[in-house]
Amino acid sequence: MDMPEISSEKYHEQLSQTAYSVGFVLGDGCLHQSSELHENGKRYSKRSVQIAKQDMDAIERVRDEIETAFEIKYAVFLRTPTSGLPIYHLRAARRDVFDFFAINSHFKAHIPEFYFSAPNNIKRDFIAGLMDSDGYIAHSQNKGYQQW
């Protein structure tokens, strides 16, 4: 997968604008990719970046950064599972957003090189996102899958 054709300046601007979000997604986000076969016989690919957390402020910060960097609006959804604890969800479903997060983190396997030489305020934002993500393990009784 290659980076989309954007200027180097715009690319670095996006990395700067999304430092917290990249850290958060790297720590506890989901890069979701699937394909569907439609009735017309064509296969369509679906890609999204997804995060879920009880901390609405963290989810809204990620949403705001993605909206600013990619000039698109997304909604945060509230879901309350059987535990009764509210969980806020963000699903950024657009190919360029998915590609940006997937490529820069090598599908969540590496810290993007850009952040090693970035100014200290950008490094702090990246680390804050990574620390705020804080992770979890869940097992769904009704669907029989695990995610982490």
GUBABA-323895 format. One record per residue: residue number from 1; chain; y, x, z of N, C-alpha, C in turn. Coordinates in steps of 0.001 Angstrom, whole numbers, plus 500000, padded with zeros to 6 digits. Atoms other than C-alpha are relative to their C-alpha. Layout:
k	c	nyy	nxx	nzz	cayy	caxx	cazz	cyy	cxx	czz
NUM	A	Y	X	Z	Y	X	Z	Y	X	Z $
...
//
This chain:
k	c	nyy	nxx	nzz	cayy	caxx	cazz	cyy	cxx	czz
1	A	498838	500851	500000	500000	500000	500000	501230	500900	500000 $
2	A	498792	499206	500097	503347	501504	498970	501169	499238	500595 $
3	A	498789	500636	499501	506727	500877	500528	500685	499286	498853 $
4	A	499246	500696	501038	508756	498308	498623	501160	500864	499526 $
5	A	498904	499237	500577	511464	499688	496363	501321	499615	500660 $
6	A	498695	500173	499378	514509	499911	498630	500610	501379	500151 $
7	A	499338	498708	499882	517085	502636	499020	499627	500650	501325 $
8	A	500294	499244	498788	516454	505364	501575	500964	499614	501117 $
9	A	498987	500388	499011	519678	504367	503313	499654	498639	500622 $
10	A	500378	501330	499511	518591	500708	503597	498737	500078	500856 $
11	A	501248	499823	499265	515124	501771	504787	500270	500550	501398 $
12	A	499671	499423	498701	516556	503937	507582	500822	499018	500836 $
13	A	499244	501031	499295	518957	501139	508472	499043	498965	500609 $
14	A	500982	500949	499480	515999	498741	508835	499222	500599	501170 $
15	A	500715	499347	498902	514127	501260	511003	500872	500066	501250 $
16	A	499070	499953	498872	517224	501612	513193	500178	498612	500612 $
17	A	499767	501369	499538	517790	497846	513420	498791	499401	500701 $
18	A	501228	500603	499476	514172	497119	514332	499249	500905	500966 $
19	A	500684	499045	499125	513402	499947	516773	499233	499296	501123 $
20	A	500672	500739	498922	512601	497564	519654	498802	499226	499433 $
21	A	501056	500814	500618	510555	495313	517349	498807	500832	499562 $
22	A	501104	499123	500427	508518	498180	515884	499199	500440	501217 $
23	A	500703	499637	498771	507699	499350	519416	499183	498845	500543 $
24	A	500686	501181	499476	506774	495813	520476	498765	499665	499167 $
25	A	501132	500320	500884	504560	495146	517457	498925	501078	500113 $
26	A	500968	498914	499848	502922	498558	517813	499206	499830	501293 $
27	A	500660	500150	498705	502143	497806	521466	499143	498758	500123 $
28	A	500734	501239	499768	501008	494199	521274	500164	498966	498894 $
29	A	499847	500956	501092	501760	492612	517915	498713	499847	499219 $
30	A	501145	500253	500875	499360	491278	515352	500475	500069	498556 $
31	A	499762	499955	501443	499436	492208	511684	498871	499195	499369 $
32	A	501019	500924	500489	497631	489299	510070	500030	499945	498476 $
33	A	500113	500074	501452	496378	489350	506504	498741	499210	499660 $
34	A	501145	500786	500441	494136	486801	504842	500256	499545	498567 $
35	A	499818	500543	501342	493556	485271	501453	499290	498654	499920 $
36	A	500565	501334	500198	492825	481757	500332	499744	499780	498526 $
37	A	500292	500403	501365	491196	480451	497202	500505	498573	499834 $
38	A	499430	501329	500229	493244	477529	495944	499201	499247	498954 $
39	A	500751	500847	500937	491940	474633	493899	500235	500380	498553 $
40	A	499758	499566	501373	493518	476169	490775	499185	501246	499630 $
41	A	500854	498851	500252	491058	479066	491134	500647	501340	500296 $
42	A	499312	498748	499677	493664	481657	492082	499893	500302	501485 $
43	A	500048	499550	498609	493428	483686	495265	501406	500418	500415 $
44	A	498680	499698	499482	496605	483881	497328	499879	500748	501321 $
45	A	499997	499188	498794	497295	486467	500001	501063	499495	500964 $
46	A	499057	500364	498945	498943	485534	503289	500143	501198	500928 $
47	A	499752	498876	499105	500581	488203	505442	501071	499599	501003 $
48	A	498982	500294	498997	502473	487904	508685	499927	501002	501142 $
49	A	499898	499238	498761	503622	489777	511756	500111	498937	501088 $
50	A	500012	501019	498957	502859	487798	514909	500059	500642	501371 $
51	A	499967	499562	498605	503718	488256	518558	500003	498765	500884 $
52	A	500031	501086	499026	503151	486082	521620	500180	500616	501387 $
53	A	499684	499455	498682	504439	486583	525131	500581	498903	500871 $
54	A	499360	500933	499080	505535	484700	528227	501489	500299	500144 $
55	A	498607	499583	499884	508835	486597	528131	500781	499571	498760 $
56	A	499265	500526	501143	511071	484515	525865	501081	500978	499523 $
57	A	498940	499065	500383	513844	487157	525920	499476	501087	499065 $
58	A	500590	498958	500859	511547	489803	524407	499690	499446	498618 $
59	A	500334	500624	501285	510327	487433	521682	501272	499730	499199 $
60	A	498739	500273	500703	513880	486386	520838	500670	501283	499509 $
61	A	499421	498728	500451	515002	490015	520652	499299	500484	498734 $
62	A	500743	499616	501207	512232	490790	518144	500428	499114	498833 $
63	A	499570	500922	501060	513154	487679	516156	501386	500373	499471 $
64	A	498630	499676	500407	516840	488626	516134	500052	501277	499167 $
65	A	500019	498746	500768	516107	492175	514937	499426	499786	498605 $
66	A	500619	500255	501308	513817	490960	512137	500949	499188	499125 $
67	A	499064	500817	500773	516352	488329	511073	501156	500840	499464 $
68	A	498891	499149	500430	519137	490929	510927	499560	500973	498914 $
69	A	500460	498983	500940	517109	493571	509099	499548	499421	498664 $
70	A	500592	500563	501217	515490	491230	506561	500730	498764	499483 $
71	A	499157	501121	500439	518138	488497	506267	499191	498722	499764 $
72	A	500803	501225	500056	515778	485619	506986	499961	499413	501408 $
73	A	500046	500679	498705	515531	483052	509787	498567	499632	500369 $
74	A	501298	500394	499469	512469	482505	511973	500209	499249	501305 $
75	A	499940	500763	498760	511820	480109	514848	499002	500565	501004 $
76	A	500916	499668	498909	510249	480887	518204	499398	498684	500460 $
77	A	500700	501212	499597	507626	478322	519194	499444	500162	501404 $
78	A	500549	500021	498650	506566	477396	522704	498662	499279	499967 $
79	A	501317	500631	499866	502917	476680	523376	499583	500130	501459 $
80	A	500479	499960	498626	501381	475826	526718	498492	499783	499979 $
81	A	501466	500136	499996	497637	476557	526865	499518	499309	501284 $
82	A	500574	500699	498851	495292	474997	529429	500331	500681	501322 $
83	A	499614	499305	498768	496371	477649	531961	501307	499455	500561 $
84	A	498730	500556	499573	499724	475868	532097	501164	500961	499910 $
85	A	498932	499006	500116	501685	479085	531549	500571	499970	498584 $
86	A	499399	500064	501344	504170	478883	528666	499875	501330	499261 $
87	A	500087	498809	500859	503655	481317	525785	500912	499764	498811 $
88	A	499085	500086	501133	506347	481962	523199	499411	500781	498839 $
89	A	500598	499409	501196	505194	482736	519647	501053	500203	498923 $
90	A	499191	499734	501185	506914	484327	516695	499051	500408	498890 $
91	A	500817	499672	501173	505304	484434	513267	500954	500260	498845 $
92	A	499130	499606	501111	507248	486352	510612	499127	500140	498761 $
93	A	500893	500053	501145	505473	485392	507409	500772	500267	498712 $
94	A	499416	499600	501271	506887	487309	504504	499441	501375	499672 $
95	A	500685	498771	500399	505306	490123	502520	500789	501261	500346 $
96	A	499244	498783	499729	508162	492626	502878	500083	500302	501494 $
97	A	499986	499787	498550	508276	492102	506666	498652	500575	500432 $
98	A	501342	499494	499687	504500	492574	506937	499853	501446	499542 $
99	A	500147	498651	500539	504571	495648	504689	500804	501015	500804 $
100	A	499148	499109	499218	507435	497193	506667	499305	500416	501303 $
101	A	500660	499687	498724	505562	496954	509990	498651	500670	499789 $
102	A	501326	499426	500248	502124	497762	508557	500091	501449	499533 $
103	A	499886	498652	500558	503212	500818	506592	500589	500967	501009 $
104	A	499335	499088	499076	505516	502272	509216	499157	500362	501209 $
105	A	500855	499689	498855	502898	502084	511955	498583	500365	499573 $
106	A	501345	499734	500524	499912	502879	509696	499026	498971	500584 $
107	A	500776	501107	499450	498525	499464	510693	499753	500175	501495 $
108	A	499960	499887	498540	499398	500033	514352	499223	501205	500530 $
109	A	500733	498819	499563	497745	503459	514549	500916	501176	500345 $
110	A	499096	498867	499806	500819	505765	514639	501414	499536	500295 $
111	A	498563	500195	499818	504369	505920	515881	500675	500499	498729 $
112	A	499318	499555	501221	506606	506056	512807	500772	501305	500213 $
113	A	499350	498685	499912	507891	509603	512189	501502	499903	500203 $
114	A	498552	500176	499908	511462	508338	511901	500493	500062	501437 $
115	A	499537	500110	498619	511667	507702	515650	499969	501324	500757 $
116	A	500025	498696	499324	510862	511299	516619	501321	500750	499851 $
117	A	498729	499300	500226	514148	512511	515146	501206	499056	500044 $
118	A	498918	500992	499940	516210	509342	515650	500938	500300	501165 $
119	A	499081	499856	498869	519283	509261	517897	499382	499400	501274 $
120	A	500587	500415	498723	518518	508708	521595	500047	498497	500238 $
121	A	499939	501447	499776	519690	505076	521633	498910	499266	499220 $
122	A	501066	500616	500796	517198	504216	518878	498638	500321	500619 $
123	A	501240	499648	499295	514410	506117	520678	499815	499112	501227 $
124	A	500077	500856	498807	515236	504147	523850	499586	498578	499624 $
125	A	500376	501352	500438	515018	500842	521960	498530	499932	499614 $
126	A	501407	499964	500402	511661	501814	520443	499091	500030	501235 $
127	A	500825	499882	498784	510237	502848	523834	500074	498726	500830 $
128	A	499867	501261	499260	511630	499690	525478	499098	498927	499395 $
129	A	500877	500975	500653	509810	497542	522901	498536	500281	500281 $
130	A	501388	499608	499719	506596	499476	523417	499622	499646	501437 $
131	A	500287	500291	498595	506823	499106	527195	500019	498495	500286 $
132	A	499928	501446	499766	507838	495419	527093	498801	499259	499431 $
133	A	501133	500686	500627	504848	494569	524894	498859	499825	500977 $
134	A	500889	499994	498855	502493	495358	527761	498596	499455	499804 $
135	A	501380	500307	500371	499376	493890	526095	499266	498979	500840 $
136	A	500885	500915	499299	496636	491483	527116	498671	499915	499247 $
137	A	501285	500304	500636	493047	490540	526396	499746	498521	500238 $
138	A	500248	501433	499860	492142	486918	525746	498655	499647	499383 $
139	A	501243	500528	500551	488893	485074	525179	500157	498492	499901 $
140	A	499849	501431	500220	489026	481611	523683	498641	499331	500123 $
141	A	501258	500721	499799	486290	479322	524938	499680	499084	498822 $
142	A	500277	500978	501048	486724	476792	522163	499850	500618	498618 $
143	A	500135	499382	501317	486921	479240	519256	499045	501202	500008 $
144	A	500987	498944	499889	484616	481985	520561	500407	501341	499436 $
145	A	499587	498692	500489	486715	484998	519552	500801	500715	501073 $
146	A	499183	499193	499098	488441	487809	521352	501087	500667	499194 $
147	A	498941	499242	500649	491718	489450	520533	500631	500909	501038 $
148	A	499322	499084	499112	493521	492393	521984	501015	500780	499262 $
//
